[in-house]
Amino acid sequence: MESNYSALSKDSYLELQLHNGSRNSIPPEKSHDKLHPFDEESFDNNVDRGGLVSCDDDDLDLDFDDQSHILNKPGKGSGISGAVFNLTTSIIGAGIMALPATMKVLGLVVGFIMIILMGILSEISVEFLVRFAVASKAKSYGEVVQCALGRTARVLSEICIVVNNAGVLIVYLIIIGDVMSGSKHHVGVFDQWLGNGMWDHRKLLILVVVVIFLAPLCALNKIDSLSLTSAASVVLAVVFVVVCFVVAFIKLLEGKIDPPRMSPDFGSKRAILDLLVVIPIMSNAYVCHFNVQPIYNELEGRSPHKMNRVGRITTILCVLVYASTAISGYLLFGKDIESDVLTNFDKDLGIRFSSALNYIVRVGYILHLVLVFPVIHFSLRQTVDALVFEGSPPLPESRKRSFALTVVLLLLTYLGSTMIPNIWTAFKFTGATTAVSLGFIFPSLIALRLGHRVNLSLREKFLSWSMLMLAIVVSIVGTIGNVYSIRSKSE
């Protein structure tokens, strides 16, 4: 069929002009935008069959802030507040429960400094990750790792995400069981309310929670669908922090708190072993990198600058929550603090309305974990799908595959929660291995590998090298400390 239209040259510019009729046409100088030439061959060569970006070219220094309006449809996705809630929920989970126990090992001063330092380093690594993911047009953590380090590194990073997230979800279920059903040394909430009964069967209680409460939320296919539940979870976490802080402040004024340790104890072999394993637990508290890209993908009008705002707001919020919880929890319970501070709230706090406050803290935080669980499960399911069903259509387009993965993962995490004894055991191993790798080692390597393509500054290169060296040392020392700790207990 013949046409009166001729093809545009690739070297030409495309002009867009709005017309409201011949009489009311807008002057050209105010009505058109000029788009730069589009090289189809270059674009096609940058995308492989699986939709991943090939990084053989050097043209990663584009201004993506200015192009975000072209890449995204207006009015779609979540706003900054929704992204902050989802990212904060990815961070503030069970890790907050172990932080007061780290204060017993590090002391108040060193512990407080470590919370701030880990928060700053984590935020830097998130900004590196966003910057290079956008530059390489990656849609997931694994894709940007592959772009910088190759396919083997991508598989390794995705395995780290699976191990880390599965460990975190198992910890959530352990806490839910310990608090609601009780443990060897602590009374459960249901026992205090109703006495002995079927709820004393911890495994049965966890199974009921998984089936009735967690499974429906985990079945959702978009992380933006969890924005409201994430907001509620953040509010519940803040309630927990406020109660802990107020109770500790009242007891401090009344002189009912023993003087806390300000610095680490180096007086015994046991104290040194505890010190070696506590740093990885601290680094584990801020790991959210596996959810950064899904949250960025669904951010309305997304750009690296906008995502950096999300990350900085989230970091400030998390540092405040973590510091307040760690300090107040340690002041409240001192040397008697448990690896899961929630279990300490089954006894008299020494102030008025102690029983009511105990229930508010424990039940409120259990609800928080129930709402956090689906956010961590989302990235776990996405990563498992990328590993097992590579090349398949996107997961949201296959309800059967999504449902099957959800059921299998929930079953495996449930079984794991029945075999691992406590959250300290889980955190000290994931903190020294997968958490350090995802939060610091991979982002540093990505920045160093791709830095020459986006003009990485000398200061940023120094930060990358420093973060990499620190992460490697923490991982090695933490792993050795864990091995010696297990061996000393067995002896």
MIFI-765004 format. One line per 2 residues: number of its first residue (from 1); for each residue x, y, z of C-alpha. Coordinates in pm, 1 decimal, decimal comma, always signed. Layout:
<pts>
NUM> X Y Z  ...
</pts>
This chain:
<pts>
1> +0,0 +0,0 +0,0  +144,6 +335,4 -96,4
3> +182,3 +608,8 +160,8  +243,2 +981,1 +144,0
5> +460,9 +961,8 +458,1  +836,3 +915,4 +442,9
7> +1052,6 +758,3 +712,6  +1245,6 +987,5 +944,2
9> +1620,4 +968,5 +940,3  +1784,1 +832,1 +1254,0
11> +1999,9 +1140,8 +1269,4  +1705,1 +1375,9 +1266,8
13> +1533,1 +1533,3 +1561,7  +1172,0 +1464,0 +1643,1
15> +962,2 +1770,4 +1717,3  +637,1 +1742,7 +1909,7
17> +392,2 +2028,3 +1858,4  +48,0 +2072,6 +2008,3
19> -230,0 +2214,7 +1785,1  -567,9 +2334,7 +1897,5
21> -677,7 +2431,5 +1551,5  -519,9 +2660,2 +1298,7
23> -631,8 +2978,4 +1469,0  -522,0 +2885,5 +1822,6
25> -202,0 +2703,1 +1754,1  +67,9 +2751,9 +2014,7
27> +381,4 +2929,2 +1902,8  +653,3 +2680,8 +1810,8
29> +907,9 +2816,9 +2052,6  +683,6 +2737,5 +2349,0
31> +506,3 +2427,0 +2234,7  +764,3 +2169,1 +2141,6
33> +1032,5 +1961,6 +2307,1  +1332,0 +1838,5 +2117,3
35> +1432,4 +1475,7 +2172,4  +1786,1 +1366,5 +2099,4
37> +1854,8 +1116,9 +1822,0  +1754,9 +760,7 +1906,5
39> +1999,9 +494,0 +1796,2  +1793,0 +178,2 +1749,9
41> +2087,4 -48,3 +1674,9  +2272,3 +60,2 +1988,5
43> +1961,5 +7,3 +2201,7  +1888,3 -336,3 +2054,8
45> +2244,7 -449,0 +2112,7  +2222,0 -348,8 +2477,5
47> +1936,5 -582,4 +2558,6  +1981,3 -957,6 +2556,3
49> +1712,8 -1218,0 +2506,9  +1623,1 -1230,0 +2875,5
51> +1563,0 -857,8 +2888,2  +1887,9 -788,5 +3077,0
53> +2122,2 -511,2 +2986,7  +2459,1 -591,8 +2840,7
55> +2730,3 -371,9 +2985,7  +2986,0 -399,3 +2712,1
57> +2917,7 -42,3 +2606,7  +3032,2 +262,7 +2795,6
59> +2732,3 +480,4 +2756,8  +2608,3 +470,8 +3115,3
61> +2663,7 +836,9 +3192,9  +2321,2 +963,8 +3090,0
63> +2119,1 +1208,7 +3297,5  +1844,1 +977,2 +3415,0
65> +1685,1 +1241,7 +3636,6  +1592,3 +1435,3 +3325,7
67> +1459,7 +1128,2 +3140,4  +1239,7 +983,4 +3414,0
69> +928,8 +1151,6 +3274,7  +982,6 +971,4 +2944,3
71> +1034,0 +630,9 +3104,4  +734,5 +647,2 +3337,1
73> +369,4 +713,2 +3291,2  +238,8 +992,2 +3511,2
75> +5,6 +905,3 +3796,0  +129,9 +546,1 +3823,4
77> +306,5 +392,0 +4123,1  +364,9 +496,3 +4481,2
79> +465,2 +833,1 +4619,6  +761,7 +910,0 +4841,3
81> +567,7 +835,8 +5160,2  +459,7 +492,2 +5035,9
83> +816,2 +412,2 +4927,6  +951,8 +525,4 +5266,3
85> +703,5 +302,7 +5448,4  +792,4 +0,9 +5233,8
87> +1167,5 +55,8 +5266,7  +1141,6 +122,9 +5641,3
89> +937,0 -193,9 +5680,7  +1209,1 -385,4 +5493,6
91> +1460,4 -263,7 +5752,9  +1274,6 -250,8 +6084,0
93> +1177,4 -607,4 +6153,9  +1312,5 -866,0 +6389,7
95> +1656,6 -702,2 +6388,1  +1533,0 -439,5 +6628,7
97> +1468,2 -711,3 +6887,6  +1835,3 -817,0 +6894,9
99> +1980,4 -464,9 +6921,7  +1933,7 -419,8 +7299,1
101> +2133,1 -740,8 +7350,7  +2414,7 -598,7 +7137,8
103> +2428,2 -302,2 +7375,6  +2504,9 -543,6 +7659,2
105> +2814,0 -650,9 +7463,6  +2926,3 -321,4 +7307,4
107> +2822,7 -80,3 +7583,3  +2603,4 +226,6 +7537,9
109> +2859,4 +461,2 +7380,8  +3015,7 +218,7 +7132,0
111> +2675,4 +63,9 +7056,8  +2520,6 +403,5 +6980,1
113> +2810,6 +497,3 +6751,0  +2781,6 +164,5 +6569,6
115> +2408,3 +214,6 +6506,1  +2475,9 +552,8 +6344,4
117> +2779,4 +430,5 +6149,1  +2600,8 +125,1 +6009,7
119> +2305,2 +342,9 +5909,5  +2527,9 +586,1 +5718,4
121> +2721,3 +310,1 +5541,0  +2399,6 +132,7 +5449,6
123> +2253,3 +450,4 +5300,2  +2569,7 +507,4 +5093,4
125> +2552,7 +152,2 +4959,7  +2182,6 +194,3 +4871,6
127> +2260,5 +511,7 +4674,7  +2538,4 +330,0 +4488,3
129> +2298,6 +48,0 +4409,3  +2026,7 +280,2 +4276,8
131> +2271,6 +486,7 +4073,5  +2424,7 +191,3 +3890,1
133> +2100,1 -2,2 +3857,1  +1946,6 +293,6 +3674,2
135> +2258,6 +346,4 +3463,4  +2256,9 -17,7 +3354,7
137> +1874,9 -26,2 +3316,7  +1857,9 -317,2 +3563,5
139> +1522,8 -413,6 +3712,6  +1646,9 -616,5 +4010,3
141> +1940,5 -657,1 +4245,4  +2062,2 -959,8 +4052,6
143> +2057,1 -779,0 +3717,7  +2281,0 -494,0 +3829,8
145> +2520,2 -746,8 +3986,1  +2532,2 -934,5 +3655,2
147> +2595,2 -612,3 +3466,5  +2898,0 -534,0 +3682,4
149> +3035,7 -873,6 +3781,6  +2892,1 -1136,8 +3548,9
151> +2635,6 -1413,5 +3562,0  +2807,2 -1621,9 +3830,2
153> +2807,3 -1326,4 +4067,4  +2438,8 -1268,4 +3992,3
155> +2349,0 -1625,0 +4089,2  +2556,9 -1590,6 +4406,1
157> +2383,8 -1263,8 +4498,6  +2040,7 -1416,3 +4443,7
159> +2133,7 -1713,0 +4661,4  +2237,5 -1463,8 +4930,7
161> +1896,6 -1293,3 +4902,8  +1717,6 -1627,3 +4936,5
163> +1920,5 -1732,8 +5241,9  +1899,1 -1390,8 +5406,4
165> +1526,5 -1338,0 +5352,6  +1434,2 -1694,2 +5441,8
167> +1636,8 -1654,3 +5762,0  +1460,2 -1328,7 +5845,4
169> +1114,8 -1479,9 +5788,6  +1206,3 -1777,6 +6006,5
171> +1312,3 -1535,2 +6280,1  +975,4 -1359,2 +6256,3
173> +792,5 -1686,2 +6309,6  +1021,1 -1778,0 +6601,9
175> +941,5 -1447,3 +6772,5  +567,4 -1488,7 +6712,8
177> +579,3 -1835,6 +6866,9  +794,8 -1733,0 +7164,3
179> +584,9 -1431,1 +7253,6  +236,8 -1570,9 +7202,3
181> +290,4 -1933,7 +7308,7  +582,5 -1893,1 +7547,0
183> +920,3 -2064,6 +7578,5  +1114,3 -2255,9 +7843,7
185> +1197,4 -1947,0 +8044,2  +911,7 -1711,1 +7956,9
187> +533,8 -1713,7 +7979,3  +335,5 -1656,9 +7660,0
189> +66,8 -1393,9 +7615,1  -206,8 -1655,8 +7569,3
191> -102,1 -1832,7 +7890,5  -129,7 -1505,1 +8080,0
193> -470,2 -1432,8 +7929,1  -632,5 -1773,9 +7914,4
195> -417,5 -2019,1 +8110,1  -300,7 -2350,8 +7967,8
197> -460,9 -2472,1 +7645,1  -403,2 -2571,2 +7285,7
199> -219,2 -2242,3 +7228,4  +69,0 -2386,7 +7432,6
201> +155,5 -2594,7 +7125,8  +396,0 -2350,0 +6966,2
203> +414,9 -2522,0 +6627,8  +37,3 -2530,3 +6595,1
205> +7,6 -2162,4 +6686,4  +265,4 -2059,6 +6425,6
207> +90,8 -2271,8 +6160,9  -241,7 -2100,4 +6231,6
209> -78,0 -1756,6 +6201,8  +84,9 -1852,7 +5871,5
211> -233,6 -1988,6 +5715,3  -487,3 -1732,1 +5838,9
213> -289,3 -1406,4 +5856,6  +28,2 -1430,6 +5649,8
215> -76,7 -1630,0 +5343,4  -340,8 -1378,4 +5219,1
217> -93,7 -1087,7 +5239,9  +187,8 -1287,4 +5080,8
219> -37,0 -1370,9 +4783,8  -30,8 -1006,3 +4665,9
221> +178,0 -957,7 +4350,9  +281,1 -590,3 +4378,6
223> +487,2 -444,0 +4658,9  +297,4 -115,9 +4623,1
225> -13,4 -307,3 +4737,1  +155,8 -339,7 +5076,1
227> +204,5 +35,2 +5131,3  -86,1 +65,4 +5376,6
229> +15,9 -240,3 +5576,7  +374,1 -108,8 +5577,6
231> +253,5 +224,5 +5714,3  +62,2 +42,8 +5988,9
233> +370,0 -165,9 +6070,9  +584,9 +147,1 +6106,8
235> +326,9 +300,0 +6342,9  +328,6 -15,9 +6555,9
237> +708,8 -12,1 +6566,8  +702,6 +350,0 +6682,2
239> +450,3 +260,3 +6955,3  +688,5 -11,3 +7075,5
241> +981,1 +232,8 +7082,2  +782,7 +504,6 +7262,9
243> +664,1 +265,5 +7534,0  +1016,0 +129,7 +7591,4
245> +1163,1 +478,2 +7602,3  +899,1 +618,2 +7840,6
247> +926,3 +324,2 +8081,6  +1307,5 +346,9 +8083,3
249> +1293,3 +723,5 +8139,9  +1050,4 +688,5 +8433,5
251> +1262,5 +420,7 +8598,7  +1575,3 +629,7 +8541,1
253> +1416,3 +925,8 +8719,1  +1311,6 +700,6 +9005,3
255> +1663,8 +561,2 +9038,5  +1557,2 +203,0 +8962,1
257> +1807,0 +139,8 +8682,5  +2152,5 -2,7 +8742,0
259> +2447,4 +183,8 +8588,2  +2495,5 +50,8 +8231,8
261> +2822,8 -49,4 +8072,0  +2956,3 +224,0 +7845,0
263> +3220,6 +28,4 +7650,1  +3290,1 -333,3 +7552,2
265> +3417,8 -585,5 +7803,6  +3753,9 -742,3 +7716,2
267> +3796,6 -919,8 +8047,8  +3720,6 -1276,6 +7940,6
269> +3736,3 -1511,0 +7644,3  +3357,7 -1534,0 +7643,1
271> +3323,7 -1153,9 +7625,8  +3563,1 -1135,1 +7330,0
273> +3372,2 -1408,0 +7144,9  +3047,4 -1218,6 +7200,0
275> +3212,7 -906,1 +7064,1  +3320,5 -1087,9 +6746,0
277> +2968,5 -1208,5 +6665,0  +2777,3 -894,7 +6763,8
279> +2909,7 -669,3 +6485,9  +2756,8 -882,4 +6206,6
281> +2427,2 -876,7 +6396,5  +2446,2 -497,5 +6396,4
283> +2520,0 -487,4 +6022,5  +2224,2 -718,8 +5958,7
285> +1984,8 -461,9 +6104,4  +1997,0 -227,5 +5801,9
287> +1992,1 -473,0 +5512,0  +1707,5 -378,5 +5276,9
289> +1893,0 -376,3 +4946,0  +1698,3 -666,9 +4798,5
291> +1382,4 -450,5 +4807,0  +1538,5 -126,5 +4682,1
293> +1488,0 -201,5 +4313,5  +1125,7 -327,4 +4339,5
295> +1037,4 -15,1 +4538,8  +1218,8 +207,6 +4287,2
297> +1043,4 +35,9 +3994,5  +701,6 +126,2 +4138,5
299> +795,1 +481,9 +4245,4  +586,4 +745,6 +4071,6
301> +802,5 +968,0 +3848,8  +1103,1 +769,1 +3957,5
303> +1456,7 +904,7 +3943,5  +1778,1 +837,9 +4139,5
305> +1740,8 +1175,5 +4313,3  +1388,6 +1090,2 +4428,8
307> +1491,1 +744,7 +4547,2  +1785,7 +892,3 +4735,3
309> +1538,2 +1112,4 +4923,0  +1343,3 +800,3 +5011,9
311> +1660,2 +629,4 +5132,8  +1777,8 +923,2 +5345,5
313> +1441,5 +974,9 +5512,5  +1425,4 +602,3 +5581,8
315> +1777,4 +595,7 +5727,2  +1709,0 +885,1 +5964,9
317> +1386,8 +722,6 +6080,7  +1553,1 +384,0 +6131,9
319> +1852,5 +527,6 +6320,2  +1616,2 +706,3 +6560,3
321> +1404,9 +393,7 +6612,3  +1704,6 +163,7 +6653,6
323> +1896,1 +389,8 +6890,9  +1590,0 +452,9 +7108,3
325> +1503,4 +83,4 +7127,1  +1856,0 -40,6 +7190,5
327> +1931,0 +212,1 +7463,7  +1595,4 +195,7 +7641,9
329> +1580,4 -184,3 +7620,8  +1929,0 -222,6 +7767,2
331> +1855,4 +28,9 +8043,6  +1534,2 -155,6 +8133,4
333> +1673,3 -507,2 +8163,8  +2050,8 -464,2 +8190,8
335> +2252,4 -784,9 +8212,2  +1930,8 -993,6 +8215,2
337> +1831,3 -888,3 +7865,4  +1747,5 -1172,5 +7626,0
339> +1853,0 -1211,0 +7262,5  +1486,2 -1132,6 +7182,0
341> +1398,5 -838,0 +7405,0  +1025,8 -899,7 +7358,7
343> +1048,0 -1205,7 +7581,6  +1164,4 -980,8 +7867,6
345> +824,1 -812,4 +7872,5  +655,2 -1095,7 +8061,9
347> +745,7 -963,3 +8406,2  +669,7 -662,8 +8623,8
349> +836,3 -349,9 +8487,2  +831,4 -180,0 +8825,2
351> +592,9 +102,0 +8730,5  +216,2 +157,8 +8725,8
353> +12,0 -18,5 +8458,5  +298,8 -260,3 +8403,3
355> +76,3 -548,1 +8284,0  -109,0 -331,5 +8031,6
357> +217,2 -191,7 +7893,7  +360,6 -541,4 +7861,1
359> +63,6 -652,3 +7654,1  +76,0 -339,4 +7436,6
361> +445,5 -393,1 +7362,8  +429,0 -763,4 +7286,2
363> +99,3 -784,0 +7098,9  +170,6 -460,2 +6910,0
365> +505,6 -583,8 +6787,7  +368,7 -922,8 +6688,9
367> +118,3 -737,7 +6469,1  +409,9 -536,8 +6331,0
369> +592,8 -855,7 +6231,5  +279,3 -995,0 +6069,2
371> +263,9 -682,8 +5850,8  +638,2 -683,5 +5776,5
373> +646,3 -1050,5 +5677,9  +483,3 -1005,2 +5331,2
375> +730,6 -730,5 +5230,4  +1031,8 -956,3 +5291,9
377> +848,6 -1252,6 +5139,3  +784,9 -1048,8 +4821,0
379> +1154,0 -1013,3 +4734,4  +1220,8 -1373,1 +4840,8
381> +955,0 -1500,9 +4599,3  +1078,6 -1275,7 +4316,2
383> +1436,2 -1395,7 +4362,4  +1345,6 -1764,2 +4379,9
385> +1138,5 -1719,1 +4064,5  +1433,5 -1554,9 +3886,3
387> +1661,4 -1843,4 +3987,4  +1429,4 -2135,1 +3915,8
389> +1215,2 -2004,9 +3629,1  +1461,8 -1790,3 +3437,4
391> +1325,8 -1678,5 +3101,9  +961,9 -1731,9 +3202,7
393> +702,3 -1453,1 +3179,2  +697,7 -1203,7 +3470,0
395> +562,8 -1352,8 +3791,6  +255,8 -1122,0 +3814,1
397> +141,1 -1261,8 +3478,7  +135,9 -1621,0 +3609,2
399> -101,9 -1656,9 +3901,5  -48,4 -2032,5 +3923,8
401> +329,7 -2001,2 +3946,7  +301,3 -1718,9 +4198,0
403> +58,1 -1916,2 +4413,1  +274,9 -2230,2 +4401,5
405> +588,6 -2038,0 +4500,7  +405,4 -1865,3 +4784,7
407> +280,6 -2196,5 +4927,4  +620,1 -2366,2 +4901,3
409> +810,3 -2075,9 +5058,8  +564,2 -2039,5 +5345,2
411> +589,1 -2411,8 +5414,0  +970,5 -2405,9 +5415,9
413> +990,9 -2102,5 +5645,5  +741,9 -2266,7 +5880,7
415> +953,6 -2583,0 +5896,0  +1264,4 -2372,7 +5957,1
417> +1099,9 -2195,0 +6251,7  +1040,1 -2532,5 +6418,9
419> +1410,3 -2631,3 +6397,1  +1614,3 -2315,1 +6474,8
421> +1637,1 -2255,6 +6854,2  +1646,9 -1873,4 +6878,4
423> +1687,4 -1553,2 +6680,4  +2044,2 -1494,5 +6798,9
425> +2157,1 -1814,7 +6624,8  +1992,4 -1709,5 +6298,1
427> +2110,4 -1347,7 +6304,8  +2475,1 -1410,7 +6385,4
429> +2519,1 -1642,0 +6085,0  +2318,5 -1445,6 +5826,3
431> +2472,5 -1122,9 +5956,6  +2827,4 -1247,7 +5898,6
433> +2760,1 -1388,9 +5552,1  +2459,1 -1298,0 +5339,0
435> +2367,6 -968,1 +5507,8  +2720,5 -826,7 +5481,6
437> +2742,9 -942,0 +5119,8  +2409,7 -789,6 +5012,1
439> +2445,8 -468,3 +5209,3  +2809,6 -382,2 +5153,0
441> +3026,7 -621,7 +4949,4  +2819,6 -638,9 +4628,4
443> +2730,7 -263,7 +4619,6  +3099,2 -175,1 +4669,9
445> +3212,4 -409,0 +4392,5  +2942,0 -273,7 +4160,3
447> +3057,4 +84,3 +4220,2  +3424,4 -1,3 +4168,1
449> +3355,1 -207,0 +3856,2  +3125,0 +44,3 +3682,7
451> +3259,2 +363,2 +3838,0  +3467,1 +468,4 +3539,1
453> +3152,1 +480,5 +3324,8  +2965,7 +732,0 +3540,1
455> +3257,9 +942,6 +3659,8  +3281,9 +810,9 +4016,8
457> +3463,6 +1071,6 +4224,4  +3779,4 +1002,6 +4426,5
459> +3579,6 +1037,7 +4749,5  +3325,0 +783,2 +4626,3
461> +3600,9 +543,9 +4522,9  +3757,2 +577,7 +4867,0
463> +3420,0 +508,6 +5031,5  +3369,2 +204,6 +4810,0
465> +3709,9 +58,2 +4891,7  +3668,7 +135,2 +5263,5
467> +3323,8 -24,2 +5274,3  +3449,2 -330,6 +5088,3
469> +3746,8 -383,1 +5318,8  +3536,5 -328,9 +5631,2
471> +3270,2 -572,4 +5510,4  +3525,9 -843,8 +5432,5
473> +3687,5 -806,0 +5775,4  +3347,5 -814,7 +5951,1
475> +3244,9 -1124,0 +5754,3  +3567,2 -1316,6 +5825,8
477> +3586,8 -1217,5 +6192,1  +3215,3 -1280,1 +6246,2
479> +3228,2 -1626,0 +6088,2  +3534,5 -1724,1 +6293,3
481> +3366,7 -1591,9 +6607,1  +3052,9 -1793,5 +6534,3
483> +3253,0 -2113,7 +6487,3  +3446,0 -2063,5 +6810,0
485> +3127,4 -1972,6 +6994,0  +2957,8 -2297,7 +6886,7
487> +3269,1 -2498,2 +6972,3  +3299,5 -2341,3 +7318,6
489> +2933,4 -2417,2 +7395,1  +2972,7 -2779,6 +7287,7
491> +3272,6 -2815,3 +7517,8
</pts>
